C-alpha cells in the first residue's frame, strides 16, 4: 500500500528500478596521527576506557586535541556556510553527550550544535529481532537544523532551506540508500515538493525513490516497523514522534550514534530519549558504531569496516546489551563493558556473512587479503618515520 504522495511519475518508476551504485573514490588514509577533538567536558571513565580498548584492538594510536570553539549559528534567512568551512576539520568525538529529539521542537533548544542537519543511525543485525525486522535494520534519520527553517507565510509551518534539503538527500545517496521518506506536516507538502522538483534531476530522481508523507500517513508503517525505508527526513517538530516509534518498533531503546554535519567540523554525538541535552550511560553499540563512523569519515575505511564486522558477528552470536533487549530465547543480555571486552578478545562465535552497513559506504566488508582503497595517502612527519596504518 502506498501511504505517501510520489513526487512524480518518474519518481514512482524509480522505485522499481535497480539502485545505481554511487561509488566513493578509492581512497584510503595512512596517517602518522589519527586526531579526534574532544569537548571541554571529558568522557566519563566507562566511555573513555571503551574508546581506549577499541582503538587498542584496532591498533590505532589516536591524538586527542581540544575542540575548537564553535561559531554561533545565525538565525537569518540568508545563512550560508563560509568557504573555509568546506575544508576537512578534526572531527569532534563525544558520543557520551547528546540530544533528545525533543530538542528540535519549537525552533530548537538553545545550544544545539552548529550544523546544517543532524543524522542518527539505527542499525542492528537480523538475529533476535521481530518478524518485521528479521533481515536487520539499516536506517538513517535526518532532520534540518531548526535554525535553518523559516516561516515563509503567515500561518505556515517552518520550511527548511532548499540547500539543506539537497544536502540531506545527497547524504542519503552517497550512502547508497534506495528508499527515502520525507515526513512533514500537511501544509508543508506542496512547498517541499516544489523544492525537490526544482532540484537537479540526478539528485532526486535516479536510483532513489522519494516519498512525501504527512505524519498521519506515516504513523501506521512506523509503528509496524515494516515501511521498507532506509532513510527518513523528518521535519524538526516531528522528529521526536518518528524517533520514538522507530525505537519502539525496533527494540533499540538505547542511544543512537548521531552526526551533526555541515558545520565547522563533523560532530559525533548521540541521540537518546529524554529532554534536551542527554548524558547516557555507556552503551556499547552506540560507542562502537560512533567510532566506526568517525573512522570512516576520517578515511580509515578498513578500520571502520573491521570494527563493524566484529560488532555484527558478536551481536549475531546471540549477545545483546540492555539498550537492545530481545525476547528471543537464544539471546543473552550482558553488560555493555563486557560486550566491548568480548569484542576486543575476539569472542565472536558467528561465522555467517555480515551484511554491510550503508553508513560505511557501498564497499563489501573487507576480509583477509582484500584491499579497500586504490589510492593511499600518507601523511608523514619529518620528526618521525612512524606511520599509523588502519587495519
VEXLUMZA-942527 format. One record per residue (C-alpha): residue number from 1; x, y, z; residue in three letters. Coordinates in pm, whole numbers, plus 32768, in hexadecimal, padded with zeros to 4 digits. Example, Ala and Ser with C-alpha at 12.3 -4.5 7.8 and 13.67 -1.06 7.14 Angstrom:
VEXLUMZA-942527
<pt num="1" east="84CE" north="7E3E" up="830C" residu="Ala"/>
<pt num="2" east="8557" north="7F96" up="82CA" residu="Ser"/>
END
This chain:
VEXLUMZA-942527
<pt num="1" east="8000" north="8000" up="8000" residu="Unk"/>
<pt num="2" east="8082" north="8157" up="7FA7" residu="Unk"/>
<pt num="3" east="805B" north="8237" up="80D7" residu="Unk"/>
<pt num="4" east="80FB" north="8369" up="803C" residu="Unk"/>
<pt num="5" east="80F5" north="844E" up="7F12" residu="Unk"/>
<pt num="6" east="81F9" north="840A" up="7E00" residu="Unk"/>
<pt num="7" east="82A6" north="8542" up="7D7F" residu="Unk"/>
<pt num="8" east="825E" north="84E2" up="7C1B" residu="Unk"/>
<pt num="9" east="822A" north="83BD" up="7B35" residu="Unk"/>
<pt num="10" east="83A1" north="83B6" up="7B02" residu="Unk"/>
<pt num="11" east="83DA" north="838E" up="7C76" residu="Unk"/>
<pt num="12" east="82E0" north="8274" up="7C95" residu="Unk"/>
<pt num="13" east="838C" north="81C1" up="7B75" residu="Unk"/>
<pt num="14" east="84DC" north="81ED" up="7C1F" residu="Unk"/>
<pt num="15" east="8465" north="8117" up="7D3F" residu="Unk"/>
<pt num="16" east="8452" north="7FE7" up="7C5A" residu="Unk"/>
<pt num="17" east="85A6" north="801C" up="7BB8" residu="Unk"/>
<pt num="18" east="86E5" north="7F82" up="7C3F" residu="Unk"/>
<pt num="19" east="87AF" north="8067" up="7D18" residu="Unk"/>
<pt num="20" east="88DA" north="80FB" up="7C69" residu="Unk"/>
<pt num="21" east="8A20" north="80E0" up="7D24" residu="Unk"/>
<pt num="22" east="8AA7" north="822B" up="7D9F" residu="Unk"/>
<pt num="23" east="8C14" north="81D5" up="7DB7" residu="Unk"/>
<pt num="24" east="8CF1" north="8298" up="7EA3" residu="Unk"/>
<pt num="25" east="8E53" north="82E7" up="7E32" residu="Unk"/>
<pt num="26" east="8F41" north="81C9" up="7E79" residu="Unk"/>
<pt num="27" east="8FFE" north="8282" up="7F87" residu="Unk"/>
<pt num="28" east="9099" north="81FD" up="80C7" residu="Unk"/>
<pt num="29" east="9149" north="82CF" up="81CD" residu="Unk"/>
<pt num="30" east="9295" north="8277" up="8267" residu="Unk"/>
<pt num="31" east="92EF" north="837C" up="836A" residu="Unk"/>
<pt num="32" east="93F1" north="83A1" up="847A" residu="Unk"/>
<pt num="33" east="92E3" north="8435" up="8555" residu="Unk"/>
<pt num="34" east="9172" north="83E3" up="8569" residu="Unk"/>
<pt num="35" east="90DF" north="8516" up="860F" residu="Unk"/>
<pt num="36" east="8F9C" north="8539" up="86D0" residu="Unk"/>
<pt num="37" east="8F27" north="867C" up="876E" residu="Unk"/>
<pt num="38" east="8E8E" north="8664" up="88C7" residu="Unk"/>
<pt num="39" east="8D9A" north="875B" up="8967" residu="Unk"/>
<pt num="40" east="8DE3" north="880A" up="8AAF" residu="Unk"/>
<pt num="41" east="8D18" north="8708" up="8B6E" residu="Unk"/>
<pt num="42" east="8DF4" north="85D0" up="8B7B" residu="Unk"/>
<pt num="43" east="8D75" north="8475" up="8B33" residu="Unk"/>
<pt num="44" east="8CFC" north="83B6" up="8C66" residu="Unk"/>
<pt num="45" east="8DE9" north="829D" up="8CC5" residu="Unk"/>
<pt num="46" east="8D15" north="8181" up="8C31" residu="Unk"/>
<pt num="47" east="8D01" north="8232" up="8AE1" residu="Unk"/>
<pt num="48" east="8E72" north="828F" up="8ADF" residu="Unk"/>
<pt num="49" east="8ED8" north="812C" up="8B3E" residu="Unk"/>
<pt num="50" east="8DFF" north="80A8" up="8A24" residu="Unk"/>
<pt num="51" east="8E9E" north="8197" up="892A" residu="Unk"/>
<pt num="52" east="8FFD" north="8137" up="8998" residu="Unk"/>
<pt num="53" east="8FAF" north="7FC3" up="8986" residu="Unk"/>
<pt num="54" east="8F14" north="7FD7" up="882C" residu="Unk"/>
<pt num="55" east="902C" north="80AD" up="879B" residu="Unk"/>
<pt num="56" east="912C" north="7FC4" up="8837" residu="Unk"/>
<pt num="57" east="907F" north="7E98" up="8799" residu="Unk"/>
<pt num="58" east="9088" north="7F48" up="8648" residu="Unk"/>
<pt num="59" east="91F7" north="7F9C" up="8676" residu="Unk"/>
<pt num="60" east="91B5" north="8111" up="8659" residu="Unk"/>
<pt num="61" east="9260" north="8220" up="8722" residu="Unk"/>
<pt num="62" east="917E" north="834E" up="8734" residu="Unk"/>
<pt num="63" east="91E0" north="84B0" up="8788" residu="Unk"/>
<pt num="64" east="90D5" north="8566" up="8850" residu="Unk"/>
<pt num="65" east="90D1" north="86DF" up="881C" residu="Unk"/>
<pt num="66" east="8FF0" north="87ED" up="88B0" residu="Unk"/>
<pt num="67" east="8EBA" north="883A" up="87E5" residu="Unk"/>
<pt num="68" east="8EAC" north="898E" up="873E" residu="Unk"/>
<pt num="69" east="8DB5" north="8A87" up="87CB" residu="Unk"/>
<pt num="70" east="8C83" north="8A71" up="86E7" residu="Unk"/>
<pt num="71" east="8BF3" north="8BA1" up="863E" residu="Unk"/>
<pt num="72" east="8A99" north="8C13" up="869A" residu="Unk"/>
<pt num="73" east="899D" north="8B99" up="859A" residu="Unk"/>
<pt num="74" east="88EC" north="8CC9" up="8503" residu="Unk"/>
<pt num="75" east="8773" north="8CBD" up="84EE" residu="Unk"/>
<pt num="76" east="8752" north="8D82" up="83AE" residu="Unk"/>
<pt num="77" east="86C0" north="8D1D" up="8261" residu="Unk"/>
<pt num="78" east="8800" north="8D54" up="819C" residu="Unk"/>
<pt num="79" east="88D9" north="8C75" up="8279" residu="Unk"/>
<pt num="80" east="89E5" north="8BBD" up="81B6" residu="Unk"/>
<pt num="81" east="8B20" north="8AFF" up="8209" residu="Unk"/>
<pt num="82" east="8C5F" north="8BCA" up="81D6" residu="Unk"/>
<pt num="83" east="8D4A" north="8B38" up="80D6" residu="Unk"/>
<pt num="84" east="8E4A" north="8AEF" up="81E4" residu="Unk"/>
<pt num="85" east="8D5B" north="89F8" up="8285" residu="Unk"/>
<pt num="86" east="8D6A" north="8913" up="815A" residu="Unk"/>
<pt num="87" east="8EC8" north="88A7" up="81BC" residu="Unk"/>
<pt num="88" east="8EEA" north="8766" up="8280" residu="Unk"/>
<pt num="89" east="8F04" north="87AD" up="83F5" residu="Unk"/>
<pt num="90" east="8F5C" north="86CB" up="8514" residu="Unk"/>
<pt num="91" east="8E15" north="861E" up="8572" residu="Unk"/>
<pt num="92" east="8D8A" north="865C" up="86CC" residu="Unk"/>
<pt num="93" east="8D50" north="850A" up="8771" residu="Unk"/>
<pt num="94" east="8C63" north="850A" up="889A" residu="Unk"/>
<pt num="95" east="8B69" north="83E9" up="888C" residu="Unk"/>
<pt num="96" east="8B3D" north="83FF" up="8A06" residu="Unk"/>
<pt num="97" east="8A89" north="8549" up="89CE" residu="Unk"/>
<pt num="98" east="8954" north="8578" up="88FF" residu="Unk"/>
<pt num="99" east="87FD" north="85FC" up="88C5" residu="Unk"/>
<pt num="100" east="869A" north="858D" up="88E9" residu="Unk"/>
<pt num="101" east="85C4" north="85B0" up="87AF" residu="Unk"/>
<pt num="102" east="84EB" north="86A1" up="8878" residu="Unk"/>
<pt num="103" east="860B" north="879A" up="885F" residu="Unk"/>
<pt num="104" east="85A6" north="87D7" up="86F3" residu="Unk"/>
<pt num="105" east="844B" north="8856" up="874C" residu="Unk"/>
<pt num="106" east="83D1" north="89BF" up="874C" residu="Unk"/>
<pt num="107" east="84F7" north="8A4D" up="868F" residu="Unk"/>
<pt num="108" east="85FC" north="897C" up="873E" residu="Unk"/>
<pt num="109" east="868E" north="8978" up="8899" residu="Unk"/>
<pt num="110" east="8794" north="8A82" up="88DF" residu="Unk"/>
<pt num="111" east="88EE" north="89F1" up="88C0" residu="Unk"/>
<pt num="112" east="88AE" north="88FB" up="87A7" residu="Unk"/>
<pt num="113" east="89F1" north="88B7" up="86E5" residu="Unk"/>
<pt num="114" east="8A4D" north="8986" up="85B6" residu="Unk"/>
<pt num="115" east="89E8" north="88B5" up="8488" residu="Unk"/>
<pt num="116" east="890B" north="88A3" up="8357" residu="Unk"/>
<pt num="117" east="8862" north="8761" up="83C2" residu="Unk"/>
<pt num="118" east="8870" north="8641" up="84B7" residu="Unk"/>
<pt num="119" east="8878" north="84D1" up="8455" residu="Unk"/>
<pt num="120" east="8843" north="83B5" up="854C" residu="Unk"/>
<pt num="121" east="887C" north="8248" up="84F4" residu="Unk"/>
<pt num="122" east="87A2" north="8120" up="8551" residu="Unk"/>
<pt num="123" east="885F" north="7FE4" up="84F6" residu="Unk"/>
<pt num="124" east="8842" north="7E83" up="857D" residu="Unk"/>
<pt num="125" east="886B" north="7D1F" up="8506" residu="Unk"/>
<pt num="126" east="8742" north="7C45" up="84AC" residu="Unk"/>
<pt num="127" east="8771" north="7B32" up="85AB" residu="Unk"/>
<pt num="128" east="8696" north="7B56" up="86DE" residu="Unk"/>
<pt num="129" east="85C0" north="7C6B" up="8649" residu="Unk"/>
<pt num="130" east="844A" north="7C65" up="860A" residu="Unk"/>
<pt num="131" east="83B5" north="7BD7" up="84CD" residu="Unk"/>
<pt num="132" east="8399" north="7D2E" up="842C" residu="Unk"/>
<pt num="133" east="8510" north="7D64" up="845C" residu="Unk"/>
<pt num="134" east="8583" north="7BFE" up="841B" residu="Unk"/>
<pt num="135" east="8677" north="7C6F" up="8310" residu="Unk"/>
<pt num="136" east="870F" north="7D77" up="83F0" residu="Unk"/>
<pt num="137" east="86F1" north="7EEF" up="840D" residu="Unk"/>
<pt num="138" east="87BF" north="7FF0" up="8350" residu="Unk"/>
<pt num="139" east="871E" north="8147" up="835B" residu="Unk"/>
<pt num="140" east="878C" north="82B1" up="8379" residu="Unk"/>
<pt num="141" east="86A6" north="83B9" up="8413" residu="Unk"/>
<pt num="142" east="86F6" north="851C" up="83A7" residu="Unk"/>
<pt num="143" east="8667" north="8671" up="83FB" residu="Unk"/>
<pt num="144" east="86C8" north="87D0" up="8393" residu="Unk"/>
<pt num="145" east="8751" north="88AF" up="84A4" residu="Unk"/>
<pt num="146" east="8625" north="896D" up="8534" residu="Unk"/>
<pt num="147" east="86DD" north="8AB7" up="850B" residu="Unk"/>
<pt num="148" east="86E5" north="8A7E" up="8393" residu="Unk"/>
<pt num="149" east="856B" north="8A62" up="837A" residu="Unk"/>
<pt num="150" east="849E" north="8B9D" up="8347" residu="Unk"/>
<pt num="151" east="832B" north="8BEC" up="8331" residu="Unk"/>
<pt num="152" east="82F1" north="8C63" up="81CE" residu="Unk"/>
<pt num="153" east="818A" north="8CD5" up="81F5" residu="Unk"/>
<pt num="154" east="809F" north="8D29" up="8311" residu="Unk"/>
<pt num="155" east="8011" north="8BF5" up="83B6" residu="Unk"/>
<pt num="156" east="8103" north="8B0E" up="8306" residu="Unk"/>
<pt num="157" east="81EF" north="8A0F" up="839A" residu="Unk"/>
<pt num="158" east="8366" north="8A57" up="839C" residu="Unk"/>
<pt num="159" east="8403" north="89EF" up="8252" residu="Unk"/>
<pt num="160" east="8567" north="896C" up="8234" residu="Unk"/>
<pt num="161" east="864F" north="8A18" up="8141" residu="Unk"/>
<pt num="162" east="8665" north="8975" up="7FEB" residu="Unk"/>
<pt num="163" east="87DF" north="8947" up="8006" residu="Unk"/>
<pt num="164" east="87B8" north="8890" up="8151" residu="Unk"/>
<pt num="165" east="86B8" north="87A2" up="80BB" residu="Unk"/>
<pt num="166" east="87A8" north="8761" up="7F9B" residu="Unk"/>
<pt num="167" east="88C4" north="871E" up="808E" residu="Unk"/>
<pt num="168" east="87F6" north="8617" up="8148" residu="Unk"/>
<pt num="169" east="8787" north="856C" up="8006" residu="Unk"/>
<pt num="170" east="88ED" north="856F" up="7F8A" residu="Unk"/>
<pt num="171" east="8960" north="84CE" up="80CF" residu="Unk"/>
<pt num="172" east="885E" north="83B7" up="80A3" residu="Unk"/>
<pt num="173" east="88CC" north="837E" up="7F3C" residu="Unk"/>
<pt num="174" east="8A3D" north="8372" up="7F99" residu="Unk"/>
<pt num="175" east="89EF" north="8259" up="808D" residu="Unk"/>
<pt num="176" east="893F" north="819A" up="7F77" residu="Unk"/>
<pt num="177" east="87E6" north="81AE" up="8014" residu="Unk"/>
<pt num="178" east="86C0" north="8156" up="7F36" residu="Unk"/>
<pt num="179" east="857B" north="81C0" up="7FE0" residu="Unk"/>
<pt num="180" east="8559" north="8313" up="8083" residu="Unk"/>
<pt num="181" east="8425" north="838A" up="8140" residu="Unk"/>
<pt num="182" east="83F9" north="84FC" up="8187" residu="Unk"/>
<pt num="183" east="8309" north="851F" up="82AF" residu="Unk"/>
<pt num="184" east="8269" north="8673" up="82D4" residu="Unk"/>
<pt num="185" east="8132" north="873A" up="832B" residu="Unk"/>
<pt num="186" east="801E" north="873A" up="8226" residu="Unk"/>
<pt num="187" east="8047" north="88B1" up="81EF" residu="Unk"/>
<pt num="188" east="81B8" north="887B" up="8197" residu="Unk"/>
<pt num="189" east="8183" north="8774" up="808A" residu="Unk"/>
<pt num="190" east="8152" north="8854" up="7F5A" residu="Unk"/>
<pt num="191" east="8274" north="8939" up="7FB0" residu="Unk"/>
<pt num="192" east="8364" north="8814" up="7FEA" residu="Unk"/>
<pt num="193" east="82EF" north="8771" up="7EA5" residu="Unk"/>
<pt num="194" east="833C" north="88B7" up="7DEB" residu="Unk"/>
<pt num="195" east="8497" north="88BE" up="7E87" residu="Unk"/>
<pt num="196" east="84E2" north="875E" up="7E16" residu="Unk"/>
<pt num="197" east="8452" north="8787" up="7CBB" residu="Unk"/>
<pt num="198" east="8536" north="88B5" up="7C8D" residu="Unk"/>
<pt num="199" east="8667" north="87F1" up="7CFD" residu="Unk"/>
<pt num="200" east="875C" north="874A" up="7C14" residu="Unk"/>
<pt num="201" east="86BC" north="8619" up="7B73" residu="Unk"/>
<pt num="202" east="87EA" north="8540" up="7BC4" residu="Unk"/>
<pt num="203" east="87C3" north="858F" up="7D36" residu="Unk"/>
<pt num="204" east="8656" north="8537" up="7D63" residu="Unk"/>
<pt num="205" east="85E8" north="844D" up="7C4F" residu="Unk"/>
<pt num="206" east="86EF" north="834B" up="7BF6" residu="Unk"/>
<pt num="207" east="8719" north="821B" up="7CD4" residu="Unk"/>
<pt num="208" east="8667" north="82B2" up="7DFE" residu="Unk"/>
<pt num="209" east="84F2" north="828F" up="7E3A" residu="Unk"/>
<pt num="210" east="8471" north="83BC" up="7EFD" residu="Unk"/>
<pt num="211" east="8322" north="83BC" up="7FAC" residu="Unk"/>
<pt num="212" east="827B" north="84E7" up="8051" residu="Unk"/>
<pt num="213" east="819E" north="848B" up="8179" residu="Unk"/>
<pt num="214" east="80E3" north="854F" up="827C" residu="Unk"/>
<pt num="215" east="8120" north="84DE" up="83E0" residu="Unk"/>
<pt num="216" east="7FC2" north="844A" up="83E3" residu="Unk"/>
<pt num="217" east="8012" north="8375" up="82B0" residu="Unk"/>
<pt num="218" east="815E" north="8306" up="8344" residu="Unk"/>
<pt num="219" east="80DE" north="8296" up="8499" residu="Unk"/>
<pt num="220" east="8063" north="813E" up="8436" residu="Unk"/>
<pt num="221" east="8199" north="80C7" up="8376" residu="Unk"/>
<pt num="222" east="827D" north="8158" up="8482" residu="Unk"/>
<pt num="223" east="81C6" north="80A0" up="8597" residu="Unk"/>
<pt num="224" east="81CA" north="7F5C" up="84CF" residu="Unk"/>
<pt num="225" east="833C" north="7F7B" up="8482" residu="Unk"/>
<pt num="226" east="82F5" north="7F01" up="8321" residu="Unk"/>
<pt num="227" east="8305" north="8037" up="8247" residu="Unk"/>
<pt num="228" east="843E" north="7FC9" up="818C" residu="Unk"/>
<pt num="229" east="84E6" north="811E" up="8196" residu="Unk"/>
<pt num="230" east="865C" north="812D" up="81CF" residu="Unk"/>
<pt num="231" east="8663" north="82A8" up="81F8" residu="Unk"/>
<pt num="232" east="8572" north="839E" up="8297" residu="Unk"/>
<pt num="233" east="8573" north="8519" up="829C" residu="Unk"/>
<pt num="234" east="848F" north="8592" up="83B2" residu="Unk"/>
<pt num="235" east="8439" north="86FE" up="83E3" residu="Unk"/>
<pt num="236" east="84CB" north="8778" up="852F" residu="Unk"/>
<pt num="237" east="8382" north="878D" up="85EE" residu="Unk"/>
<pt num="238" east="832B" north="8628" up="8584" residu="Unk"/>
<pt num="239" east="847A" north="8588" up="85D2" residu="Unk"/>
<pt num="240" east="841A" north="851F" up="8732" residu="Unk"/>
<pt num="241" east="82E9" north="845F" up="86BA" residu="Unk"/>
<pt num="242" east="83AC" north="83B0" up="85A6" residu="Unk"/>
<pt num="243" east="84D3" north="835D" up="8689" residu="Unk"/>
<pt num="244" east="83F1" north="82D0" up="8799" residu="Unk"/>
<pt num="245" east="832E" north="81F2" up="86AA" residu="Unk"/>
<pt num="246" east="846A" north="816F" up="8604" residu="Unk"/>
<pt num="247" east="8509" north="8121" up="8754" residu="Unk"/>
<pt num="248" east="83D0" north="806C" up="87C9" residu="Unk"/>
<pt num="249" east="83A4" north="7FA3" up="868A" residu="Unk"/>
<pt num="250" east="8514" north="7F3D" up="8679" residu="Unk"/>
<pt num="251" east="854C" north="7EFB" up="87EA" residu="Unk"/>
<pt num="252" east="867E" north="7FDE" up="87DF" residu="Unk"/>
<pt num="253" east="8632" north="80BB" up="8909" residu="Unk"/>
<pt num="254" east="8796" north="8121" up="8955" residu="Unk"/>
<pt num="255" east="8848" north="824A" up="88B6" residu="Unk"/>
<pt num="256" east="8887" north="825C" up="8740" residu="Unk"/>
<pt num="257" east="89CA" north="82E4" up="86AA" residu="Unk"/>
<pt num="258" east="8988" north="8442" up="8628" residu="Unk"/>
<pt num="259" east="8A46" north="851B" up="852F" residu="Unk"/>
<pt num="260" east="8A1F" north="8694" up="8519" residu="Unk"/>
<pt num="261" east="8A90" north="86EF" up="83BA" residu="Unk"/>
<pt num="262" east="8AD4" north="882D" up="82FB" residu="Unk"/>
<pt num="263" east="8B64" north="88FC" up="8418" residu="Unk"/>
<pt num="264" east="8CC6" north="895E" up="8475" residu="Unk"/>
<pt num="265" east="8D1E" north="87EF" up="84A4" residu="Unk"/>
<pt num="266" east="8C71" north="86A0" up="84AA" residu="Unk"/>
<pt num="267" east="8BE0" north="8667" up="8605" residu="Unk"/>
<pt num="268" east="8BA6" north="8501" up="8679" residu="Unk"/>
<pt num="269" east="8AAE" north="84F2" up="8799" residu="Unk"/>
<pt num="270" east="8982" north="841B" up="87EA" residu="Unk"/>
<pt num="271" east="8809" north="8437" up="87EE" residu="Unk"/>
<pt num="272" east="873B" north="83A4" up="8906" residu="Unk"/>
<pt num="273" east="85E7" north="83C4" up="89A8" residu="Unk"/>
<pt num="274" east="85CB" north="84D0" up="8AB1" residu="Unk"/>
<pt num="275" east="85B6" north="8648" up="8ABD" residu="Unk"/>
<pt num="276" east="86AB" north="8733" up="8A13" residu="Unk"/>
<pt num="277" east="8817" north="86DC" up="8A4C" residu="Unk"/>
<pt num="278" east="8852" north="8573" up="8AB7" residu="Unk"/>
<pt num="279" east="8973" north="84C4" up="8B64" residu="Unk"/>
<pt num="280" east="8938" north="834D" up="8B36" residu="Unk"/>
<pt num="281" east="89F4" north="823B" up="8BE7" residu="Unk"/>
<pt num="282" east="8AEB" north="816D" up="8B1D" residu="Unk"/>
<pt num="283" east="8A3C" north="80C4" up="89FA" residu="Unk"/>
<pt num="284" east="8B1D" north="7FD3" up="893F" residu="Unk"/>
<pt num="285" east="8A6B" north="7FD6" up="87EB" residu="Unk"/>
<pt num="286" east="8A56" north="8153" up="87EB" residu="Unk"/>
<pt num="287" east="8BCA" north="8171" up="8839" residu="Unk"/>
<pt num="288" east="8C33" north="8068" up="873E" residu="Unk"/>
<pt num="289" east="8B5E" north="80F8" up="8627" residu="Unk"/>
<pt num="290" east="8BC5" north="8260" up="8679" residu="Unk"/>
<pt num="291" east="8D33" north="8200" up="8666" residu="Unk"/>
<pt num="292" east="8CFB" north="8149" up="851C" residu="Unk"/>
<pt num="293" east="8C51" north="827E" up="848E" residu="Unk"/>
<pt num="294" east="8D67" north="836E" up="84F3" residu="Unk"/>
<pt num="295" east="8E71" north="827E" up="8470" residu="Unk"/>
<pt num="296" east="8DBB" north="8268" up="8324" residu="Unk"/>
<pt num="297" east="8D91" north="83E2" up="8306" residu="Unk"/>
<pt num="298" east="8F05" north="840A" up="8358" residu="Unk"/>
<pt num="299" east="8F6B" north="8320" up="823E" residu="Unk"/>
<pt num="300" east="8FBA" north="81E9" up="8310" residu="Unk"/>
<pt num="301" east="8EC3" north="8118" up="824C" residu="Unk"/>
<pt num="302" east="8F58" north="7FC3" up="8291" residu="Unk"/>
<pt num="303" east="8F65" north="8000" up="8407" residu="Unk"/>
<pt num="304" east="8DFD" north="807A" up="8407" residu="Unk"/>
<pt num="305" east="8D7F" north="7F4A" up="834F" residu="Unk"/>
<pt num="306" east="8E4D" north="7E5C" up="8425" residu="Unk"/>
<pt num="307" east="8DB0" north="7EF2" up="855D" residu="Unk"/>
<pt num="308" east="8C52" north="7ED4" up="84CB" residu="Unk"/>
<pt num="309" east="8C8E" north="7D6B" up="8467" residu="Unk"/>
<pt num="310" east="8D07" north="7D0C" up="85C3" residu="Unk"/>
<pt num="311" east="8BD6" north="7DB2" up="8664" residu="Unk"/>
<pt num="312" east="8AE8" north="7D0B" up="856E" residu="Unk"/>
<pt num="313" east="8B7B" north="7BB0" up="85A4" residu="Unk"/>
<pt num="314" east="8B6F" north="7BD1" up="871E" residu="Unk"/>
<pt num="315" east="8A07" north="7C4C" up="8709" residu="Unk"/>
<pt num="316" east="89B3" north="7B2C" up="8620" residu="Unk"/>
<pt num="317" east="8A4B" north="7A3A" up="871A" residu="Unk"/>
<pt num="318" east="891B" north="7A72" up="87F7" residu="Unk"/>
<pt num="319" east="899D" north="7B86" up="88D9" residu="Unk"/>
<pt num="320" east="88EB" north="7CCC" up="891E" residu="Unk"/>
<pt num="321" east="8902" north="7DED" up="8A12" residu="Unk"/>
<pt num="322" east="87FD" north="7E99" up="8AED" residu="Unk"/>
<pt num="323" east="87B9" north="7FA8" up="89E9" residu="Unk"/>
<pt num="324" east="8768" north="7EA1" up="88E2" residu="Unk"/>
<pt num="325" east="8699" north="7DA5" up="899B" residu="Unk"/>
<pt num="326" east="85FA" north="7C79" up="88F3" residu="Unk"/>
<pt num="327" east="84FD" north="7B73" up="8958" residu="Unk"/>
<pt num="328" east="859A" north="7A68" up="8877" residu="Unk"/>
<pt num="329" east="85E9" north="7932" up="8949" residu="Unk"/>
<pt num="330" east="874D" north="790A" up="88C9" residu="Unk"/>
<pt num="331" east="87B9" north="7A71" up="890B" residu="Unk"/>
<pt num="332" east="8889" north="7ABF" up="8A40" residu="Unk"/>
<pt num="333" east="8891" north="7C1D" up="8ACE" residu="Unk"/>
<pt num="334" east="89E3" north="7C8B" up="8B56" residu="Unk"/>
<pt num="335" east="8A73" north="7DD0" up="8BDB" residu="Unk"/>
<pt num="336" east="8AEF" north="7ECE" up="8AE0" residu="Unk"/>
<pt num="337" east="8C4F" north="7EC5" up="8B6F" residu="Unk"/>
<pt num="338" east="8C55" north="7D49" up="8B49" residu="Unk"/>
<pt num="339" east="8BDC" north="7D64" up="89E1" residu="Unk"/>
<pt num="340" east="8D04" north="7E45" up="898C" residu="Unk"/>
<pt num="341" east="8DF5" north="7D60" up="8A43" residu="Unk"/>
<pt num="342" east="8D77" north="7C2F" up="8983" residu="Unk"/>
<pt num="343" east="8D97" north="7CE6" up="8837" residu="Unk"/>
<pt num="344" east="8EFE" north="7D48" up="8887" residu="Unk"/>
<pt num="345" east="8F51" north="7BE0" up="88E6" residu="Unk"/>
<pt num="346" east="8EC1" north="7B55" up="87A3" residu="Unk"/>
<pt num="347" east="8DAB" north="7A92" up="884B" residu="Unk"/>
<pt num="348" east="8CC1" north="7A8C" up="871F" residu="Unk"/>
<pt num="349" east="8C25" north="7939" up="86DB" residu="Unk"/>
<pt num="350" east="8B62" north="799B" up="85A5" residu="Unk"/>
<pt num="351" east="8BFF" north="7956" up="8454" residu="Unk"/>
<pt num="352" east="8AD6" north="79BD" up="8381" residu="Unk"/>
<pt num="353" east="8B0B" north="7ACB" up="827A" residu="Unk"/>
<pt num="354" east="8AEB" north="7C2A" up="8302" residu="Unk"/>
<pt num="355" east="89F8" north="7D11" up="8258" residu="Unk"/>
<pt num="356" east="8AAC" north="7E55" up="81F6" residu="Unk"/>
<pt num="357" east="8A49" north="7F92" up="82AC" residu="Unk"/>
<pt num="358" east="89E4" north="809D" up="81B3" residu="Unk"/>
<pt num="359" east="8A71" north="81AF" up="8292" residu="Unk"/>
<pt num="360" east="8BCB" north="8128" up="8241" residu="Unk"/>
<pt num="361" east="8B96" north="8134" up="80CA" residu="Unk"/>
<pt num="362" east="8B42" north="8033" up="7FC3" residu="Unk"/>
<pt num="363" east="8C83" north="7F6D" up="7FD1" residu="Unk"/>
<pt num="364" east="8C6C" north="7E09" up="8053" residu="Unk"/>
<pt num="365" east="8CF3" north="7DBE" up="81AB" residu="Unk"/>
<pt num="366" east="8E68" north="7D78" up="8188" residu="Unk"/>
<pt num="367" east="8EEF" north="7C1E" up="81CB" residu="Unk"/>
<pt num="368" east="904D" north="7BA0" up="81EE" residu="Unk"/>
<pt num="369" east="910C" north="7BF5" up="80B4" residu="Unk"/>
<pt num="370" east="900D" north="7CED" up="8031" residu="Unk"/>
<pt num="371" east="9073" north="7E4D" up="7FDD" residu="Unk"/>
<pt num="372" east="8F9C" north="7F80" up="8002" residu="Unk"/>
<pt num="373" east="9024" north="80C2" up="7F7A" residu="Unk"/>
<pt num="374" east="90D9" north="80DD" up="7E31" residu="Unk"/>
<pt num="375" east="9190" north="8218" up="7E97" residu="Unk"/>
<pt num="376" east="9248" north="8228" up="7FE4" residu="Unk"/>
<pt num="377" east="9298" north="8382" up="806E" residu="Unk"/>
<pt num="378" east="93BA" north="8387" up="8161" residu="Unk"/>
<pt num="379" east="93DD" north="84AF" up="824C" residu="Unk"/>
<pt num="380" east="9546" north="849B" up="82BF" residu="Unk"/>
<pt num="381" east="95E8" north="854A" up="83E4" residu="Unk"/>
<pt num="382" east="9747" north="85D4" up="83AC" residu="Unk"/>
<pt num="383" east="979E" north="858B" up="8516" residu="Unk"/>
<pt num="384" east="9732" north="8421" up="8506" residu="Unk"/>
<pt num="385" east="9728" north="830B" up="8408" residu="Unk"/>
<pt num="386" east="9607" north="825A" up="84B6" residu="Unk"/>
<pt num="387" east="94BA" north="8244" up="8406" residu="Unk"/>
<pt num="388" east="936A" north="81D0" up="8487" residu="Unk"/>
<pt num="389" east="92C6" north="80D8" up="839E" residu="Unk"/>
<pt num="390" east="9153" north="8090" up="83CA" residu="Unk"/>
<pt num="391" east="912D" north="7F18" up="83BD" residu="Unk"/>
END
